[in-house]
Amino acid sequence: MFNGKTKSDELGGSAPVSTSTSLIGAGTTLKGDITSNGDLRIDGTLVGNIHCSAKVVIGANGNVQGDINGQTADIMGKVTGTIKVKDLLQLKGGSLLNGNIQAAKLQIEPTANFNGECHMTPAATDSKTADQKTSSSSKSSPEIKKDFKYGEVAPA
């Protein structure tokens, strides 16, 4: 218990990865921008922008007046602003979004309300995979051209 070792020492000495979720609780109003490397959940009110490298969740009572940038997002409350996610954006039942969307994947439940424009972008991993396939296929099979005249037999 008090042997002087930290949890990272016990787990092999590597730096701990942020797996915690930051929470803005119901009844809380925050004015300003939020930047987070871990998951973020808003159940209160935020007047400002969100920059998150993980998942953003806007709870049923959550209200965001600003732009959201993240890896994925689940919206159950109200958002007024632009949402840009690199992977999946889910607009859950009862949510209200007044603003534009930019996402690789989009799921909108029937009772969600969305007013704005939607731009679908390729997922980051999909575009890299496609580029790798194109470059590897062009390297592995060189193109050979040979002109033949009518009536000439091609060599075996």
N, C-alpha and C positions, 0 to 999 in steps of 0.2 A: 504494500500500500504506500509506504513512504520510503521506497528504496532508491529514489532519485531518478528512476527511469521514466521517460515520458511515453505516451502511447505510441508516438511515431518511432521511438526506439524499439518498442516491443513488436511493432509491425514491420520491422526490417529497416528502419532508419529513413524511410522516404518521407518527404514532406506531405502532411495531411492534405487531402483534397476536400474542398468545401462542399459538404453535402447538406448543410443546414438550409432552412427556409426562413427568409425574413418575412415578417408579418406586420402589416399596418391594420390594426384591429378595428372593429366596428365602433363608431363613435369618435374615432380619431380623424382629425383633419390635418393634412400635411401640405405645406406650400413649398415647392422647390423640386429640383430634379433628383432622381434616384439612380445610382449606378450600382449594380450588383453582379458578382460572379456566381452566386448561388441562386436557387429558386426564390421567387418573390410572390407573395400573396397579398392582395389589397382587399380588405373587407370594409375599410373606411373610405375617406375621400382624399384624393390626391389632386392638387392643382400643380401640375408640372409634368415633366417628361420622364420616361423610364428607359434606361439602357441596361439590358440584362443579357448575360451570355448563357443563361439557362432558361428555365420555364417561368412564364409569368401567368399568374392566375388572378383574375378579377372576380371576387366572390359575388354572390347574389345581391348583397347590399353595397358592394363596391361601386365607387364612382370616380372615374379618372377623366380629368380635363387636361389633355396633353397627348403627346405622341408616345407610342410604345414600340421599342425595338427589342427583339429577343430571339431565342432559338425556337421556342414553341410558345403558344399562348392558348389559354382557355378563358373565354369571356362568358361570365354568367350575369354580370351587372351592367353598368352603363359606362360607355366610353365615348368621349367627344374628342376626336383627333385621328391621326394616321397610325395604323398598325402595320409594322414591317417585321415579319418573322422569316427565319431561314428555312423552317421546316413546316410543321402543321399548325394551323390556326383553327380553333374550334369555337364557333359561336353557339353557345348552349341555349336551350329553351328559356324564354323570358329575357334574354339579353337585348340591349339596345346599343347599336353602334352608329354614330353619326360621324362619318369620316371615311377615308380611303383605306384600302387593304393592299398589301403586297406580301404574297406568301407562295411557297412552293406547293403546299397542299392546303385545301380549305374544306371544312365541314360545317354546314349551317343546318341547325335543327329547324323544323317547321315553324315553331313559335318564336324564333329569334327575329329581331328587327334590324335590318341593315340598310342604311342610306348612304350611298357613296359609290366610288369606283373600285373595281377589283382588278389587280394586275397579278397574273400568275407568273412566277419566276422558276426556273429550273433549280432543283435542289443542288447544293454545292457538291455533294458526293456523286450525284448522277452526271453532272457535266464533266467532272474529272474522269469518271469511268468511261464516258463516251469518247473523250479525247484520247485516253489510253488505248481504247479499242481501235480507234482510227489509226493512230500512229503505229501500233503493233501490227495491224493487218497490212498496212502499206509496206512495212519493213519485211514481213515474212513472205509476201508473195510479189516478187518483182514482175512488172508488166513486160511482156515480150511481144513485139510487133513484127510481122512478116507479111509482106505483100505477095499475093499469089495472082497469077493471071488465069483467066478462064481456060479450063481444059488442062491446067497443070496439076500434077499430083503432088500432094504435100508429102515431104519426107517422113518416114516412120520413126 
